[in-house]
């Protein structure tokens, strides 16, 4: 039937041609031996090969005109042994041939300029790679390293004018992007490289020595992460920043030379370098990232090229003294800086450097206690503050001193003792309930917002909310499973997300204003999820929750 229709169509074309009428020829179709129209194996959309209809196919010829082999186009075609890529293709996208385990050879046309990440991942049999262009053209192809990973055994590319050999270190645009030989014990990064890319030597466990050329100005994130055999490294002058986790987990690293050009040491840069015994930090460094030397259990000697005053100005210096670092001082050019119990930076108590301390004294100039500054200080039972009680009241973040790990109940100030309240208030906001076992609470007058304050206070059975409160924030009473009743004052104009979620005993809800006022209150979704009460009692009647 379909053949007949095709013949009719051709006769119509011939007929209109006789009448000198221009027509468009019908698109070619694949006709099987049974006369049925065949769907193409390769699905093409807008010039992109987006998929393979038959995962069991053994050979494929991608149609001419295709410009891109799309993301995962042949993913999982385990039997695919040969593929013909047309000259029109310019890009092979991510995971294009991922899992094509039978693919033994591939010819990449000269027009290809980019190969996406993991494009040939798990192509176990791929040992022969050819490229239609010159060696110089192949050098310019972006992402060519994606042909050479732990799952691909090819070691070279046959080009039109010679053979390109897989290098130990692949360089693209002045960036050392990847070490292609994970078993290499020593590596000399080529001259001309200006950056060691993110993760370039990640997991090169056999790498014991590396020569970094003088032109390098940047060491990227995770550049040498997990190089467990690397014993020493000289960072060249010109490098300004040591990236996040750059040398993390280099467990054999005993010494490191940081040049005067470095201004910042990134987060976790030398974390878990368990053999690192000493470090010299140049005076050019102004910032040390979070946990930069955490778990450096052998690090007993720290030197700084500048003065004690300059060291005091270094941001994040507490990150040298946490996570099992035994060093207790820093030798500076004009003296020794001793590690304090409480480290203060720009008026902020950023950390307690002695987690075993039973008592601490916070200087009078402190205006804020940093998030988690006293986390894990389980022995801390005595806290003193150099300023007055009113000055202590104005300190932000003091709730960080009163959590499940800190047993202090008061702060000794210059003019008396500040007692830990049940509800901690800062700037008119009730920020935290400091007694999770409290059965009843009266929120102080003057509080305008309650924000997540009583989340998880499972013993809380009753609460008094003052008329000054205008907002009950998200999760404020979440999981207060003993809370049986609540009176919301008519001053409240907004109730946040899941504010009373899972208050399973909350059978009575009252509102100080009218039904109309209640309806005007902005209520975010699920604010009363899991609450048994179905209505709210207002001054002039009842309304639905």
VMD Tcl script that draws the C-alpha trace (Angstrom):
set ca {
  {0.00 0.00 0.00}
  {2.78 2.41 0.97}
  {4.70 1.58 -2.25}
  {1.57 2.36 -4.22}
  {1.25 5.74 -2.48}
  {4.87 6.50 -3.31}
  {4.33 5.69 -6.96}
  {1.27 7.93 -7.06}
  {3.30 10.74 -5.53}
  {6.00 10.34 -8.20}
  {3.39 10.40 -10.99}
  {1.99 13.62 -9.53}
  {5.46 15.16 -9.54}
  {5.92 14.20 -13.18}
  {2.52 15.57 -14.07}
  {3.04 18.96 -12.51}
  {6.49 19.12 -14.06}
  {4.87 18.97 -17.50}
  {2.86 22.04 -16.53}
  {6.07 23.88 -15.49}
  {4.97 24.09 -11.86}
  {7.82 23.98 -9.28}
  {7.36 21.46 -6.45}
  {9.40 20.15 -3.55}
  {10.50 16.55 -3.84}
  {9.31 14.22 -1.10}
  {11.76 13.29 1.64}
  {13.51 9.96 1.23}
  {12.20 7.16 3.40}
  {13.61 3.78 4.32}
  {11.46 0.98 2.89}
  {11.94 -2.53 4.26}
  {11.64 -5.77 2.25}
  {8.10 -6.14 3.55}
  {7.16 -2.75 2.17}
  {6.97 -1.16 5.63}
  {8.56 2.23 6.34}
  {11.66 1.77 8.55}
  {12.56 4.14 11.39}
  {16.21 5.29 11.28}
  {18.54 3.80 13.91}
  {19.93 7.22 14.79}
  {17.38 9.76 15.96}
  {18.25 13.24 14.66}
  {16.68 16.52 15.79}
  {17.74 19.89 14.38}
  {21.07 18.55 13.19}
  {21.85 16.82 16.49}
  {22.10 13.04 16.88}
  {20.11 12.74 20.10}
  {19.65 8.99 20.47}
  {19.94 5.46 19.16}
  {16.67 3.56 18.71}
  {18.32 0.13 18.83}
  {20.60 -0.45 21.81}
  {21.66 -3.84 20.39}
  {23.01 -2.36 17.14}
  {26.57 -3.40 16.22}
  {27.36 -0.72 13.63}
  {26.03 2.75 12.96}
  {26.47 5.33 10.26}
  {25.50 8.76 11.54}
  {23.70 10.65 8.75}
  {25.53 13.35 6.81}
  {24.52 16.84 7.90}
  {24.58 16.06 11.60}
  {26.70 18.70 13.36}
  {26.63 17.38 16.90}
  {26.46 14.03 18.66}
  {24.28 14.84 21.63}
  {24.51 14.12 25.34}
  {24.30 10.33 25.87}
  {23.24 9.72 22.26}
  {24.68 6.18 22.20}
  {24.69 5.58 25.94}
  {24.55 1.89 26.78}
  {24.94 0.59 23.19}
  {27.10 -2.24 24.53}
  {27.29 -4.15 21.22}
  {28.28 -1.12 19.11}
  {31.59 -2.11 17.50}
  {31.90 0.47 14.73}
  {30.57 3.94 14.06}
  {30.93 6.24 11.06}
  {30.96 9.91 12.04}
  {30.29 12.31 9.12}
  {32.56 15.22 8.25}
  {29.77 17.63 9.25}
  {30.13 16.86 12.99}
  {31.87 19.59 15.02}
  {31.06 18.51 18.58}
  {30.79 15.25 20.52}
  {28.82 15.97 23.67}
  {28.95 14.59 27.22}
  {28.53 10.80 27.59}
  {27.92 10.49 23.83}
  {29.38 6.95 23.64}
  {29.30 6.13 27.36}
  {29.21 2.38 27.94}
  {29.90 1.37 24.30}
  {32.06 -1.49 25.57}
  {32.56 -3.18 22.17}
  {33.75 -0.04 20.38}
  {37.33 -0.84 19.37}
  {38.13 2.05 17.04}
  {36.83 5.45 16.11}
  {37.63 7.95 13.35}
  {36.97 11.53 14.43}
  {36.54 13.95 11.51}
  {38.73 17.02 11.14}
  {35.81 19.37 11.83}
  {35.42 18.27 15.46}
  {36.55 21.05 17.82}
  {35.17 19.83 21.15}
  {34.72 16.52 22.97}
  {32.51 16.58 26.05}
  {33.19 15.15 29.49}
  {33.11 11.34 29.71}
  {32.21 11.15 26.01}
  {33.92 7.75 25.72}
  {33.64 6.63 29.34}
  {33.77 2.84 29.78}
  {34.67 2.20 26.16}
  {36.79 -0.69 27.38}
  {37.82 -1.98 23.93}
  {38.78 1.39 22.41}
  {42.45 1.12 21.46}
  {42.51 2.82 18.04}
  {41.71 6.51 17.56}
  {42.13 8.40 14.29}
  {41.61 12.08 13.54}
  {40.98 13.49 10.09}
  {42.98 16.67 10.68}
  {46.57 17.47 11.52}
  {48.37 17.03 14.83}
  {48.16 20.80 15.34}
  {44.39 20.70 14.78}
  {44.05 17.84 17.28}
  {46.04 19.85 19.82}
  {43.38 22.56 19.51}
  {40.43 20.22 20.19}
  {38.88 21.06 23.55}
  {38.22 18.20 25.96}
  {40.37 15.69 24.10}
  {41.37 14.32 27.52}
  {37.91 12.78 27.63}
  {39.23 10.16 25.21}
  {41.91 9.15 27.67}
  {40.62 8.08 31.05}
  {40.95 5.05 33.25}
  {38.47 3.14 31.07}
  {39.98 3.86 27.63}
  {43.20 2.06 26.66}
  {44.16 4.13 23.60}
  {47.54 5.82 24.00}
  {47.78 7.81 20.77}
  {45.81 9.47 17.98}
  {46.71 8.89 14.32}
  {46.42 12.22 12.53}
  {46.74 13.14 8.84}
  {50.34 14.28 9.26}
  {51.61 12.12 12.09}
  {50.83 10.55 15.45}
  {49.87 12.47 18.58}
  {51.10 10.65 21.67}
  {49.14 10.80 24.90}
  {51.20 12.97 27.31}
  {51.53 12.46 31.04}
  {50.09 15.92 31.63}
  {47.50 17.23 29.20}
  {47.77 20.98 28.63}
  {45.05 23.12 27.02}
  {45.33 26.87 26.64}
  {48.14 27.15 29.18}
  {46.23 25.10 31.75}
  {47.40 21.71 33.03}
  {43.95 20.11 32.91}
  {44.65 16.48 33.70}
  {47.31 13.91 34.50}
  {46.65 11.11 32.01}
  {48.89 8.60 33.79}
  {47.62 7.92 37.30}
  {50.57 5.57 37.89}
  {53.23 8.25 37.31}
  {55.66 8.58 40.24}
  {57.20 11.86 39.09}
  {55.90 14.61 36.87}
  {57.43 17.73 35.36}
  {54.69 20.13 34.33}
  {55.64 21.67 30.96}
  {56.97 25.21 30.72}
  {54.35 27.65 29.50}
  {51.68 26.38 31.89}
  {50.16 29.25 33.90}
  {47.52 27.34 35.86}
  {47.16 23.90 37.37}
  {43.51 23.17 36.75}
  {40.90 22.00 39.22}
  {41.49 18.34 40.07}
  {44.37 18.06 37.56}
  {46.27 15.48 39.68}
  {43.35 14.36 41.84}
  {43.91 10.85 43.16}
  {47.38 10.36 41.65}
  {48.40 8.18 44.58}
  {51.75 7.15 43.10}
  {52.90 10.73 42.52}
  {55.94 11.28 44.79}
  {57.46 14.39 43.21}
  {56.26 17.19 40.97}
  {58.07 20.10 39.35}
  {55.88 23.16 38.93}
  {57.25 25.67 36.39}
  {57.96 29.28 37.28}
  {55.17 30.64 35.08}
  {52.36 29.11 37.15}
  {50.24 31.77 38.90}
  {47.30 29.68 40.10}
  {46.86 26.29 41.72}
  {43.23 25.25 41.30}
  {40.79 23.51 43.59}
  {41.67 19.89 44.44}
  {44.70 20.16 42.16}
  {46.75 17.59 44.14}
  {43.96 16.26 46.35}
  {44.66 12.68 47.42}
  {48.27 12.50 46.15}
  {49.20 10.31 49.10}
  {52.83 9.73 48.01}
  {53.72 13.40 47.47}
  {56.45 14.16 50.02}
  {57.41 17.74 49.19}
  {56.36 20.53 46.91}
  {57.82 23.90 45.95}
  {55.19 26.41 44.96}
  {56.78 28.90 42.54}
  {56.88 32.66 43.05}
  {54.02 34.20 41.15}
  {51.27 32.01 42.63}
  {48.84 34.27 44.49}
  {46.30 31.77 45.77}
  {46.36 28.15 46.83}
  {42.92 26.84 45.94}
  {40.31 25.00 47.96}
  {41.53 21.52 48.99}
  {44.53 21.94 46.67}
  {46.76 19.57 48.70}
  {44.10 17.89 50.83}
  {44.94 14.35 51.85}
  {48.61 14.50 50.80}
  {49.44 12.26 53.75}
  {53.17 11.98 52.91}
  {53.71 15.74 52.59}
  {56.35 16.72 55.14}
  {57.22 20.21 54.00}
  {55.89 22.88 51.71}
  {57.43 26.15 50.53}
  {54.89 28.94 50.12}
  {56.23 31.92 48.16}
  {55.89 35.59 49.06}
  {53.42 36.10 46.22}
  {50.65 34.07 47.92}
  {47.96 36.20 49.57}
  {45.35 33.56 50.34}
  {45.38 29.92 51.42}
  {42.07 28.29 50.44}
  {39.64 26.26 52.50}
  {40.98 22.81 53.45}
  {44.05 23.56 51.31}
  {46.32 21.32 53.43}
  {43.64 19.42 55.35}
  {44.60 15.88 56.43}
  {48.27 16.35 55.52}
  {49.05 14.14 58.49}
  {52.84 14.14 57.99}
  {53.22 17.92 57.71}
  {55.44 18.95 60.62}
  {56.13 22.59 59.82}
  {54.96 25.41 57.63}
  {56.33 28.86 56.87}
  {53.64 31.36 55.91}
  {54.90 34.48 54.13}
  {53.91 37.94 55.32}
  {52.01 38.44 52.05}
  {49.24 36.09 53.28}
  {46.19 38.00 54.50}
  {43.63 35.21 54.66}
  {43.63 31.55 55.67}
  {40.54 29.59 54.61}
  {38.25 27.47 56.76}
  {39.99 24.38 58.18}
  {42.97 25.01 55.90}
  {45.21 22.86 58.14}
  {42.61 20.66 59.84}
  {43.78 17.20 60.89}
  {47.44 18.12 60.35}
  {48.22 16.06 63.43}
  {52.02 16.47 63.17}
  {52.04 20.24 62.58}
  {53.94 21.55 65.60}
  {55.92 24.43 64.07}
  {54.36 27.48 62.38}
  {56.34 30.52 61.25}
  {55.12 33.79 59.77}
  {57.30 36.13 57.73}
  {55.73 39.30 59.09}
  {55.36 40.89 62.52}
  {53.07 39.86 65.37}
  {50.82 42.82 64.50}
  {50.62 41.68 60.88}
  {49.75 38.15 62.02}
  {46.99 39.55 64.23}
  {45.49 41.10 61.09}
  {45.43 37.82 59.12}
  {41.83 36.70 58.61}
  {40.99 33.12 59.51}
  {44.18 32.42 61.45}
  {42.09 30.28 63.82}
  {42.01 27.76 60.97}
  {45.61 26.90 61.88}
  {44.51 25.91 65.36}
  {41.66 23.48 65.16}
  {41.03 19.93 64.11}
  {43.94 18.25 65.92}
  {46.75 20.72 65.12}
  {49.26 20.55 68.00}
  {50.94 23.94 67.32}
  {50.32 26.47 70.11}
  {52.20 29.49 68.80}
  {53.41 31.28 65.68}
  {56.98 32.49 65.39}
  {56.92 35.97 63.81}
  {59.70 38.29 62.65}
  {59.53 40.34 65.88}
  {58.37 37.83 68.46}
  {56.05 34.94 69.22}
  {52.27 35.02 68.96}
  {50.69 32.73 71.52}
  {47.49 30.90 70.70}
  {44.68 32.41 72.83}
  {41.75 30.47 74.25}
  {39.28 32.74 72.45}
  {40.38 34.12 69.09}
  {38.94 37.53 68.23}
  {38.94 39.13 64.76}
  {37.43 42.57 64.12}
  {35.31 42.41 67.25}
  {34.05 38.90 66.51}
  {34.88 35.91 68.70}
  {35.49 33.54 65.81}
  {36.56 30.46 67.73}
  {37.53 28.79 70.95}
  {40.97 27.33 70.28}
  {40.98 25.09 73.33}
  {38.03 22.73 73.15}
  {38.98 21.26 76.54}
  {38.79 24.63 78.33}
  {36.61 24.69 81.45}
  {36.53 28.50 81.55}
  {36.94 31.34 79.06}
  {37.16 35.11 79.24}
  {35.73 37.05 76.34}
  {37.34 40.49 75.83}
  {35.24 43.61 76.38}
  {35.53 44.73 72.75}
  {33.69 41.70 71.38}
  {30.38 42.63 69.70}
  {29.57 39.29 68.12}
  {30.18 35.61 68.72}
  {30.71 33.77 65.46}
  {28.57 30.88 64.36}
  {29.83 27.69 66.02}
  {32.62 29.54 67.84}
  {32.20 27.37 70.94}
  {30.93 24.25 69.22}
  {32.17 21.12 70.98}
  {33.37 22.92 74.14}
  {31.81 20.24 76.33}
  {33.89 21.10 79.42}
  {33.02 24.81 79.36}
  {31.14 25.72 82.53}
  {32.47 29.21 83.37}
  {32.23 32.25 81.10}
  {33.46 35.77 81.85}
  {33.06 38.96 79.82}
  {35.27 42.02 80.15}
  {32.42 44.49 79.63}
  {29.17 45.31 81.43}
  {25.93 43.32 81.50}
  {24.30 45.80 79.12}
  {27.26 45.47 76.75}
  {26.91 41.67 76.91}
  {23.20 41.98 76.18}
  {24.12 43.79 72.97}
  {26.53 41.05 71.82}
  {25.07 39.23 68.81}
  {25.19 35.47 68.44}
  {25.67 34.75 72.14}
  {23.29 31.81 71.80}
  {26.34 30.01 70.36}
  {27.62 29.86 73.95}
  {24.53 28.10 75.21}
  {23.80 24.90 73.39}
  {23.71 21.20 74.18}
  {27.52 21.08 74.29}
  {28.12 24.04 76.62}
  {27.06 23.74 80.25}
  {27.56 27.35 81.32}
  {24.41 28.97 82.74}
  {25.68 32.51 83.32}
  {28.26 35.10 82.27}
  {30.30 37.01 84.83}
  {30.46 40.66 83.67}
  {32.35 43.66 85.03}
  {29.25 44.92 86.88}
  {27.50 41.70 87.82}
  {26.30 38.35 86.58}
  {24.18 37.86 83.47}
  {21.94 34.85 83.85}
  {21.14 32.64 80.90}
  {17.46 33.28 80.06}
  {14.98 30.68 78.88}
  {14.37 32.72 75.74}
  {17.31 34.57 74.20}
  {16.33 37.89 72.62}
  {18.50 39.87 70.20}
  {17.34 43.10 68.55}
  {13.71 42.47 69.38}
  {13.80 38.93 67.94}
  {13.37 35.82 70.09}
  {16.16 33.81 68.46}
  {16.41 30.70 70.60}
  {14.97 28.81 73.54}
  {18.00 28.01 75.67}
  {16.19 25.44 77.80}
  {14.80 22.65 75.64}
  {13.30 21.01 78.73}
  {11.12 24.03 79.63}
  {7.43 23.13 80.07}
  {6.16 26.71 80.04}
  {7.58 29.92 78.60}
  {6.64 33.57 78.72}
  {8.18 35.46 75.84}
  {9.43 38.87 77.08}
  {7.41 42.01 76.31}
  {8.87 44.07 73.49}
  {9.71 41.09 71.29}
  {8.45 41.75 67.75}
  {9.42 38.48 66.03}
  {9.59 34.82 67.01}
  {11.71 33.00 64.45}
  {12.30 29.25 64.71}
  {12.75 29.82 68.44}
  {11.08 26.73 69.90}
  {11.71 24.22 67.14}
  {11.96 20.77 68.77}
  {11.00 21.88 72.30}
  {9.06 18.68 72.92}
  {8.37 19.48 76.61}
  {6.79 22.87 75.92}
  {3.15 22.65 77.04}
  {2.26 26.35 77.29}
  {3.55 29.65 75.91}
  {2.60 33.28 76.42}
  {3.10 35.46 73.35}
  {3.14 39.23 74.07}
  {1.06 41.78 72.13}
  {4.23 43.26 70.65}
  {4.81 40.25 68.36}
  {3.98 40.92 64.69}
  {5.53 37.87 63.06}
  {5.74 34.17 63.93}
  {8.45 32.83 61.64}
  {8.87 29.45 59.95}
  {9.33 26.38 62.19}
  {8.89 28.51 65.33}
  {6.90 25.86 67.22}
  {7.65 22.90 64.94}
  {7.58 19.53 66.76}
  {6.40 21.07 70.04}
  {4.45 17.88 70.60}
  {3.28 18.75 74.15}
  {1.87 22.19 73.24}
  {-1.89 21.91 73.95}
  {-3.08 25.48 73.41}
  {-1.90 28.83 72.11}
  {-3.21 32.38 72.06}
  {-1.98 34.40 69.09}
  {-2.23 38.16 69.74}
  {-4.03 40.43 67.26}
  {-0.71 42.21 66.61}
  {0.47 39.22 64.53}
  {0.26 39.87 60.78}
  {2.24 36.91 59.44}
  {2.70 33.22 60.30}
  {5.56 31.45 58.54}
  {6.10 28.12 56.84}
  {5.34 25.09 59.09}
  {5.30 27.39 62.13}
  {3.21 24.91 64.16}
  {3.97 21.72 62.20}
  {3.55 18.47 64.14}
  {2.14 20.16 67.25}
  {0.15 16.95 67.73}
  {-1.47 18.02 71.03}
  {-2.51 21.49 69.86}
  {-6.29 21.25 70.14}
  {-7.00 24.88 71.05}
  {-5.97 27.92 68.99}
  {-7.19 31.40 69.88}
  {-6.66 34.78 68.21}
  {-6.92 38.12 70.02}
  {-8.59 39.92 67.12}
  {-11.71 39.51 65.02}
  {-12.48 36.92 62.37}
  {-11.82 39.55 59.70}
  {-8.43 40.34 61.24}
  {-7.60 36.63 61.36}
  {-8.41 36.22 57.69}
  {-6.10 39.17 56.92}
  {-3.12 37.48 58.60}
  {-0.65 36.25 55.97}
  {-0.22 32.51 56.47}
  {2.40 30.54 54.59}
  {1.67 26.95 53.38}
  {1.59 24.08 55.88}
  {1.79 26.45 58.86}
  {-0.51 24.15 60.89}
  {0.32 20.77 59.29}
  {-0.33 17.92 61.73}
  {-2.30 20.14 64.17}
  {-5.54 18.53 65.44}
  {-7.36 21.88 65.92}
  {-9.66 22.66 63.01}
  {-10.69 26.20 63.92}
  {-9.45 29.32 65.67}
  {-11.47 31.13 68.32}
  {-11.55 34.88 67.62}
  {-12.99 37.78 69.63}
  {-16.23 37.77 67.60}
  {-16.57 34.13 66.55}
  {-14.72 31.20 65.06}
  {-12.82 30.79 61.80}
  {-11.18 27.89 60.04}
  {-7.48 27.43 60.55}
}
mol new
graphics top color blue
foreach p $ca { graphics top sphere $p radius 0.5 }
foreach p [lrange $ca 0 end-1] q [lrange $ca 1 end] { graphics top cylinder $p $q radius 0.2 }
display resetview
